[in-house]
Amino acid sequence: MHLPALLLATAMVMAGCGGGAATTAGDGPAEPSGPPQQGGELTVLEDAAFAGGWPTGLDPATNTTGGANVPQMSAIYGGLFRLVADDDGTNARVEPHQAESSSIENDGRTIRITLREGLRFTDGTAFDAEAVATNFRRAVDSPCTCSPNWPLADGGITTDGPLTVVLEFTRPYAAVINAIPVTNVNWIASPTALAEKGEDAFAIEPVGAGPFTVVSNQLSSELVLERNPDYFKDGLPYLDRLTFQSIGGDQPAYQALLAGQAQAYEGLTTTPLLEQAQSQGQLSVAVQPATSPYVVQLNTEAAPFDDPRAREAIYAATDFDAIAQGLFGGQYPVSQSFTGPGGLFHTEEIPGYTGHDPERARQLVTELGGLEVDLGTLGAYVAEQVMTALQTQWQEAGITVRTETYELSTLIQEFNGGSWHAMLQTAGSWDPAAGVGVNFRFDSNSPFSGVTDPELDALFDEAAATVDPAERQELYDRAGEMIAENHYAPFGLAFAPANLAVPGVYGPGLTTQIPPIVVNTGVHWDEVWREPQQ
């Protein structure tokens, strides 16, 4: 996860992302009747299979599902940096938030992050360099999928005065700032509150310096927050109270919005509901630019996919173009690599990519003496639809397929167990070097990768270290070609989740477009507001 890695500030300005705007009945952006208003309450629904599950609490260092819980973590902790974009999703870039600035020195081996002066946690203690360094040290040792994979030197996290944190790496890592918004190092917890409460209690009642403070927290059920009156941005947040509520999927969430039981929902992927919402005009619909294509991960470390012929058979048996057209009416683009068209370094076609060839697939299955595959995915509409279609296609090529749908916590267990065969997962993030980006799915040292290839690792490292966007593009293209040549994992459609809101609710990423930095867009909760109720 991507997350949990972004470009240097100087390189970011060169990256633009496409896509349309938020829509209401297809008529264009939902427009407020006046300037943002202070006050009001908002209930946001989150799918229990993803962002609506936080079983281990909301401490950045112990929340094992933190990569999915970006909404809750951002509302409580704010963030050192965050991804911003124009309202139509273009000109996406990472900007300092609680950080004042950053600089990259020593050819990318030294990173200096300077904080805003005067920041304080909601317990009144100083949000300073030592607090951030303490959080960084906890975060890098975290079991969370959103823990950063920094190439730290010994003693590589230090401070330089009260406001500057210094990172020292063993190799250049120029993409580090782009990586921070999707890793748990972005969320800074109060060390004083942590010490006083202890980890278990802190996970339930965390203390940060974000726009909201915790009123109550029922794990994986409901998180109630109220306005932080001492937030560092004058006049923000707009809302007096913000509640995150877990719900069992798109259909009940959609009905709850129409019934007035909630005011927003993040991450809608059920295509018929999306089309209904767009056509009926009862809700504001923001379809986000596609950044993260699906990938069929293959565990090359174990049978059957330690045999290259089995991997090639999966490529040849798979027809993502037919799935995209037949199931989704061409709404989602098909990618041959690890970034969708809304992300950085997207390449339309990868030379040598093995396309659909059912005759070749059947030939390989015969050579193998048969092929049996366990295929799993998360319990989301698009994922389950695609998995079922893949099962049909593969069986037509003579492959025996057993499917399984997982909750996020059990999916993580499957990966850590190492006995899985194939997993349909999202492949990347806005920047391939960020969070649950390409390294997360293909790096030899990631527990969520099915690939061990030092040459591929070296390409990823070099790309993440490179400042020049053109050079990074070339390196990622080479990595895409290597993945295709070795049949490590076929890529598929790049679906774009949508955010829904009732009339009168507005905010960056909720009713406008911001490319998903990992899977869902990072909504700026401090700027979300609603018109006064009549």
N, C-alpha and C positions, 0 to 999 in steps of 0.2 A: 502497500500500500503503500498515496499518493495521493501513499498516499500515497501517499504521503506525498523536486530539485528544479530550480529555475535558472535562467540566464543571468549573467551580470547585468547590472542596471544599464550599462552602455549598450549591451546587445539586445535588451528587452524591447527597446523602442522600435526595433526592426521587425518585430513579430506581430502580425495582425491575424485575426481570426474572423471567419465568415459566419453568416447566419442571419436569420430574420429577427424581428422584434417580438416582444410579448404581444399576444393578441387577445382580443375580445370579439368573438363571433367573426374572426377573420378580418376585422376592420382596422387593425393596426394597434399600436401601443395603448394600453389602458391609461388614460390621462386624468390626473386629479383635477378637481375644480378650483384648487388654490394651492398655496404653499403648504409644506408639512406642518402638521398640528401636533402639539404636545399632549400627552395623556392617552388614556385608553388601555385596553387589554387585548391580547392576541393569544389564541390557542392554535398551535402548529402541530399537525399530525405527522408522525414519522412511521414508516413501515417497520413492523416488528422484526422482519427478516433482515433488516439492515440498520438504518440509523435509529430505529425505535428500540433497539436492544443495547443496554449498557449494563450487563450482568455483574461486572466487577467494579462498578462505580465510576467516578469521574475525576480521579486523580490522574494527571497526565502520565505518570510513571507506572501506574498499576492498572490502568484501563486497557485491557487486552484487545478491545474492539474500538480503540480510539480513532482509527482511520475511518470508521463508519460514523463516529459521533462528532464530526466536525461542527454540526449546528450547536449542540449543547456546549461543547468545549469553547467554541468561539464566543458564545453569549456570556459565559462565566469568566473566561480568561482574557478575552479580546484577541491578542496576537501581536507578536513582534512585527510581522509583515502580513500582507494579504494581497490576493489577486484582485485587481480592479479592471474595468473595461468600460468603453462607451456603452450607452444603453442598448445598442444593437449587437453587442458582443465583440466589436472590433477594437483594435488598439489595446489588446489585453497586455497587462504588465504587472509586475509585483512592485508594490510600494511599501515603504516603511510605515508602520502604524504606531505601536508603542516604541519601536526603535526610531531614532532620529535619522540615522544614516548607517551605511555600511561601506566598507572598502575592502578590496582584495589586493594583497601585496605578495611580494616574494614569489612571483610567477604563479600565483594561485595557491600557494602553500600556507599563507597566513590570511586570516579573515578577521577583520575588526568590526564589531557591531557596537555602535554608540546609541545609548538610550536617551529618551526625552528626559529633560530635567524636571524634577518635582513629582514624578509618578509615585503613587502609593497604592498598596493593596487595600482592600476594603476593611481589613482589621487595623488600618492606620499605620502599618509598618512600611518601611521604604522599599520601593521597587527599584533596586539598584543593581550594579554590575555583579556584586557578590551573590545576590538572590538569583540572578539569571544564571550565573556560573553553577550554582548549586543545583538548579533545575536541569541544566544541561547534563551534569554528571549523572543525575538520576535517570534522565531520559535515555541516554545512550546504553544504559544497562537494563532498560525496560523490556518486559516480554511482549509489549504491544507490537502489532504489525506496523504501527506508525513510528516505531523507533528509528532514528536516523542511522544510516550505514556510513558513518563518517570514517575516513582513513586517518584517525587521530594519532598524532605522535604521543609518546609517553608524557604525561602531564600536559596534554595539549589544550586544556581548558583553563585559562587564567584570566585575571582582570588587570586593567591598566587605569587606575584611578576609579572613582566612584561610579562612572557612567559607561565605561568601555569594557566589553568582553572580547578576549582574544582567543581565536582557535588556531592551533598549529597542526597542519596535516603532514603526513609522510610523503604525499604526492600532491600535485596540483588538483584542485577541486573547484573550478571556477563556477560551477552550477549550484553551489551551496545555497546561495540566497534564494534561488528559485525553488529549492527543495524545502525550505523551512516551513512555508505555510501548510504543508501536508504531513508534517511530522510533529511529534509531541514536544519538540524543543520550542515550538512556536507558542505554547501555552505555559505561562509562568505562574506557578503556585506560590503562595506565601510560605516561606520556610518556617516562619514563626508559628503560624497556625498549624502547619503540618507537625511540628515538634510538640505542640501543646495537645493536639487532638489524637495523634497517632495515626498511622496509615489507614486503619480500618474505618475509623470515624471520619477522617478527612475525605475518604472516597465518597462518603454519603453527603457530607456537608463541606464541599471544597470552598476555598477562599482564593480569589484571584484579584485582578484589577480591571476586569472587563466591564461592559456596560450594565450587567445585571448581577445580582447576588441571589444566593439560594434561599428560598423559603422552605421548600420541602422536596424530598427526592425519594420516590419509590422506584427502585431499580427496575429498568426495562418496562416501566409502566407510565409514570408521570413525573415530570420535573417542573416545579413551579419556581419562577424567578421574579424578582422585583427590581425596579430601577435603582441603579447605583447613583446616588445624588452627587458623589464626588468623582465621577468619571472624568477623565482628563480632557475630553472634548466638550467645550462649552455648549450647553443646550441639548446635548445628547446623553442618553438615548431618548427617543421620542416617547416610547411606550412606558407606561407605569408598571405593567406586569406582562410577562411572557411565559407561556406554559407550553412545554413539549409533551405530547401525549402519544404513546405507542398505540398502533392500530394494526389490525391483521390484513393489510394489503390495500391495493388500489380501490377495489369496489366499495368496501365499507368506508374508506376515506372519502371517496367521491360523494357517497350518499350523506355522510356526516356534514360535509360542506354545504350541500344543498339544503339540508335540514337546519342549518344554522348552529350546529353543535361545535363547529370549529371555523376558523377563518383562513387557514392556509394548509397546504400539503406539499411536501417536498418529494420529488423523485417519482412522479407518475410515469409508468412504462407500459401500461395496458393500452394498446393501440386503439381498440374500439372506444374506450372511455375518453382517450385523448381526442379522437375525432368528434365524439359527442360533445365534449366540452367546447371544442372550437366552433362547432356549428350552432349550438344552442345559445351561446353568449351569456350564460348566467354567471360565468366565472372568468376571471382573468387567467390567461394561459401563457406561460413563458416557456417555450421550447428552447432548450439550451443548445449551443453549438456542439456537434459530436466530436469528442476528443479521444474517447477510449473504446477502441474496437473489441469485440469479443475475440477470444482466442481459445482454441482447443489445446489445452496444455497436455503434453504427453510425458509421462514419467520415463525418461530414457535410461534411468538407473536400474530398472527392474523389467522383467518380462510383462507383457509381450513387446514393449517399446524400446527395449535395449537392442532389438533387431531393427536395423534401418528399413528393412522391407515392410515391416509392420507399420512404421511411421509413414512411409510413402503410400501404403495402401489407404491410410486414413485421408491423406491429401487427395488421392485420386477418387475416393468414394464421396468426397464432400463437394456439394454445390451450393455455396452461400448465395450466389446470384439468384438461384431459383428460390431459396428461402426468403431472401429480401423482397423479391417480387411477389411470390405466392402468398406469403403470410402477412407482409407489411406494405404491400402496394408500392414498393420502391421508396418508401419514406426514409429509410435508413441507408446510407451509402455503405458499400462493401470496401473493405481495406485489405491490402496484402501485407501490411506491416503494422507496427505497434502504436501508431498515432493516427487518430481520425482527422478528417479535413478541418476540424475546428482547432486542432492543436499545432504545436510547433513541430517542424521537420517532417510533415506528412509527405509521403511519396505515393502517387497514384498506383504505379505498377512497379513490381520488383522483378528484375531480370531473373529468369530461371525458376520462377514460382510455379510449382506443379498445380495445374488446374484440374477441373473435373474430368475424369477419364475412367468411367465405370468398368470398361473392358480391362484396362491395366490393373484396376483395383482387384477384380476377380482373379486375374492371373497371379497377382502377388499373394492373395489369400490361399490359392491352390498351392503355390510354392511353399507356403508356411505350414501347410497341412491343417488349415483352419485358423481363425483368429477370434478370440473371445475378449470383449472389452467391457469394463465397468466405467460408465460415464456419469459424472456427477455435476451438479451446479447448485447455486443458491435459489431459494424459493421466490423468484420474481417472474412476472408474467412473460416478458420477452425471453428471459433465460430458459424458462420451462418450455415455451413454444419452440425455440430453436433446438433445445435438446431433443424434443420429440421428433422434430424434422430430421435431425442428424441420425437418430436411431433408425428411422425409416430408410434414409439414404444408405447408411452403412449396411443394413440388413439386406438391401437389394444387391449389394456387392458380396454377399456371403459372409458378412461379419456378424457374429452373435453379440448382441448389445444388451446389457443390463443397466438401467438408469436409476439414479438416486437424487433426491432433492434434499438439501441441507439447510439448517439454520447457520448463521455465521459462526457461532462458537463451535459447533460440531464440524463445520467445514475446516476450521483451523486445526482441529484435532486430527482430521484425516490427513491433512498436509504434513503435520508434524510426525504422524505415524509412519509415513513414507511408503505405505503399501498400496497407494492409489494407482489407478491406471491412467485415466483421462479426466480432466476437469474443464468444463466450459466456464471461463471466467473473463472479466474485462482485462484488457491487456496493458493499459498504460494510463497516462495522465497528460495534462496539457503540455508539460515539458517531459520528454522521455526519461530524464534523469531524476524526476521528482517522485517522492513517495512510493506508491505502488505502481511505478512506471516499469520500464523495460527491465531494469535490473531485478525488480521484485519478482518477475515471472521467468527470467532467463539467467540470472547470475548464479554462478556455482555455489556461492555461499548463502543463498537465500533458501529458507525452508519451504518457500512457496514457489520454487522453481523445480522443473523436472529435467533441467539441463546442467551438465558439468562440462564446460568447454573453456579452458584458459585463454584461448585465442579470442573468443567472443567476449570474455571478461575484459580483456585488454582493450578491445574496441570501445566498450562501454566506458571504461575508465578514462580513455583518451578523449572521448566525446564530452564527458562531464567536466574534464579539465580545460577544455578549449573555450576561449573567449569569442573567437570569430564565428558568427553564425554560419557562414558558408562552409567553413571547415567542419563544423559540427554536423551540418547536413550531409556532407560527404561521408563522414564516419558512420552516421546512423544508416545511410544507404548501404554501406558495406556490411553493417551488422544485419540489416534486413536480408541481404543477399545470402549471408552465411546461414541464417536461420532457415531460409528457403532451400538452400543447397543440401542441408543436412536433414531436412524434413523434421525440424524440431517441434513445430506447432503451427497448424494452419490458422490463419486469421479470418475473421468474418465481418459481419455487419457492425458498423459503429453506431450504436443506438444513442439517442439523445434524450435524456430524461426531461420531464416537464415539471414546472412548479405551478400550482394552482392557488388562487386567492379569491376571496369573495370581493364584490364591488366595494370600493372605498378603502382598500388596503394597498399600500405601495411600498416599494423598497428595492435597492440594488440587489440583483440576483434573484429576487422573489417575483417581481413583476417586470424586470428588465433582464437582459442577457449578460451573463458572465460565464465564460467557458468553464465547464467542470474541471476543477484542478485535479480531481481524482475521478470519482464516479458522479457525485452530485455537485452542484454549484455551491460555492461558499457564500451564503447570503450575508449581507452586512446588517446584522440585527440591530446595531445602534442607530441605523438610519431608516429602519422600517417604521411606518406610521400608518394610522388609519384616520379617516375623516370622522368627525364627531357623529355619534349615533343620534338619530332623531327621536 
